[in-house]
Amino acid sequence: MSEPSNDPESYIDLVWEQIDIYNGAEAFLNSYAGAAQPAGLLYAAHFAQSEICNGGFMQLFLNSTGVLSLEAAEGFRLIGMQHTADLLVSAMQTLGDPFPRDRKERQSRLEAVSEAALNELAKRFYVELETENAGFDSAISIFCQKQNA
């Protein structure tokens, strides 16, 4: 495995093909266990923010990508975005404890969750994503630059 350069894409590319988010919780956990770190956490945060920005927490949780929500929260913390991570965790808590990694279970639990409540959390998430620690793009870039310094 080659060393990543200073840019986030090179870190994420290290694990892009390795981490399986499409074939269920067990496949994800098995593939994630062998993923290089911190690349796996950066991958999770990147994927989660992409899904949330595209369709809110409903989209993240309804899609197969919801399986990496726990790791995404860790990834946000890793790059200095604690409030962003906390909002993701708050959204995850609406589905119960423990957070369901299984997609069908998440979809079933979402039926009982207020979409308005998730949308309100998403609005706050968007603000933090853009502002906390200079915003996601800046925070992840700075983190990656420090890794190879």
N, C-alpha and C positions, 0 to 999 in steps of 0.2 A: 504494500500500500504506500503510495507516495504521500509526502507531507503536503498539507494545504498551503496555499499562499495566504496573503493577508486579507483576501476578500471573502465575504460570507459565502458566495457561491461555491468557492473551492472547498470550503468546509462541508457544506450541504451535499455537494457532489460526491464526497467520500462515501456517503451512506445512502444516496438516492436510490440506487438499484438494490441495495441490501435490505432495507427496512420494508417489510410487507404490511401495508395498511389495508389491503383489499381482501384478505382471506380470513378474517376473524381475529379474535383476541389472542388465541393461542399462537397463531402464525406471527402476529405482530410481536408478542412478547418474546418468542424464540428468536426472531430476526433482530429485534432491538437489543437483546442481550449480547449479541456479538458485534454490535455497532461501535465504532470508534467514538470516544467521547473527547471533547464536548460536541463533536459533529452531530450526534444523535439528538442532543437537546436543542441545538440550533435548528436542525431539520424540523423537529416537532413544533418549536415556536414559529418558525417560518410558515409551516403548513397551516397551523391553527389560525394565525393572523390573516392568512390569505382567505381561508374559508369564512372567518368571522366578518372580514371586510366585504366579502362578496354576498353574504346572506345572513349575517348575524349568528348568534349562538344556535339558533334553530338549524341552520345549514350545517354547522360543525357537528352538532349532535346527531342529526338525521343521516349524515353521510358516513361512509366508512372511516373517514379521517378522525372522527370523534374518539376512536380508540387511543389516540395519542394525546388526549387532553391533559392527563396527569404529567406527562413528560414536557408538554408545552408550558405548563405553569412553571416547572423547574427551569426550563429554558429561559423564560422571561426573567425569572429571578437571577439566573446566571449572568445576564447582560444588564443587570441593574434596573429592572422594571418590576419592582415589587408590587406597586399598585395595579399594574396591568395584570400581573399574575393573580393577585387577590380577586380581581373582577372575574377572571376566568374560573377561579375556584368557586366563587359565589354562584356563578351560573351552573357549574357542575353540581353543586349542592342541591339545586332545585330537583335533580334527578335521584336524590337519595344517597345514602351512605351504606356501603361503598359505591363509588361512581361505577356505573355499569359499562364495562368495556365492550360487552356484546352489543352489536348494532341493533338487533331486533329488540333487545331489552331496553336500550336507550329510546328507540322509537316508541315502544309501548309506554314507557314512563313519561315521555314528552306529551302524550295525550292529556295528562293530568296537570301539566304545567301551564301557567299563564304566559301566553305569548307576549302580552304587554309587559310583564315583569322581565322577561328575557330581553325584550327590545330596550327597556330602560337600562338594563345592565350593559347592553351592547353600545348604547349611546355614550355611556361613561367610559367604556372600554376604548371606543374610537378616540376620545379626547386624550386619554392616557397614552394610547399607542402613538399619537402624534406629538405629545409633549413631554412625557416622562423620560428622564435621562436623555434629552434632546431628540426623542422620537425613536421608533423602532429601527429604521434604516441606519441612523447614526449610531445608536447603541450597539447594534450587532456588528457594524463595521469597526467601531472602536475596539470592541471586545476581540474581534479576530486579529486586528493589527497588534494588539498587546500580546496575543498568543505566540507570535513569531518574533517579538521584539528581543 
